[in-house]
């Protein structure tokens, strides 16, 4: 018998911000998007009556200071805004091992981490001898995740898998070798949490990829895969770093305006 698909409430939580010029967000000349074009940093969480699944763990104050980012709140603490205690979370999907997606893993003591085989291969392999490719990794995070492997707390995946009813992992190489996007079934349909498969809406809309990239061709093909996962409905794709996400989607409550949005309801714009 086919297992019934479960639906989830799905939240994006903003934990950091970085002001920057538009040119930092595109491989090619970003015209007409000249001038200031900041990015936001998010973690995501899917919740239903059976389970809670956190997607990525962000970075901490030390990393923010080192890399010149504005840390708004600790991502593990920020989960409390949607009723989630990091100490009790049993599943965290790590979309990839860049510093802004895997920091704070040590704040989830009961967690099993879900990672693609190719991402660990990439972060510990020959490509890391090149500064341009290792710049977005923090060696302590990578070594820390290796230690979690030895503690039997990492579950590796090889390509696209159904993690739980209603939650899928999808290998979308390009930004890194083993980046995975996440699909979450909600009452409005299957939402695609792209993570860094597309940092901004305009990376997809303008066919102009983000410049931190392992393979541009794979990244462009990845945009097509995101569209396919969303059934061709781009309203169901949520990019990894776009401040427009906070404008397009409603907050769960007035006091969370500008901090948390619901992705399980249709965009308001």
Beta strands, then each sheet from edge to edge (+ up, - down):
strand 1: 9-18
strand 2: 39-47
strand 3: 52-55
strand 4: 70-71
strand 5: 91-93
strand 6: 112-116
strand 7: 154-157
strand 8: 161-164
strand 9: 167-171
strand 10: 180-186
strand 11: 189-195
strand 12: 237-239
strand 13: 260-262
sheet 1: 4+ 1- 2+ 3- 5- 6- 7-
sheet 2: 4+ 1- 13+
sheet 3: 8+ 9- 10+ 11- 12-
end
